[in-house]
Amino acid sequence: MEILKVAAASDVNAVARAIMGALSKAQLVEAHAIGAGAVNQAVKAVAIARRSLERSGQEIFVTPGFIEVEVDGKDRTGIRLIIECRQS
């Protein structure tokens, strides 16, 4: 399973393409985001990927959760989006 790290400055279209590319190789992909801006970009990217995959008869399901990561020696809480692709 591939893990994508999303930042507040991430291009949502690039992240959406990365999600679709990862899902073409595996059934699951994770997106990790720390901070409100990063979570916003990750959710928008999932929405864009969903719309594109829906056109080809695929559906994605997202399970949100928390993740603890270390950034610059400090523990931070982030959001983990587990994205799963299924044929509709």
Secondary structure, 3 states (H helix, E strand, C coil): CEEEEECCCCCHHHHHHHHHHHHHHCCEEEEEECCHHHHHHHHHHHHHHHHHHHHCCEEEEEEEEEEEEEECCEEEEEEEEEEEEEEC
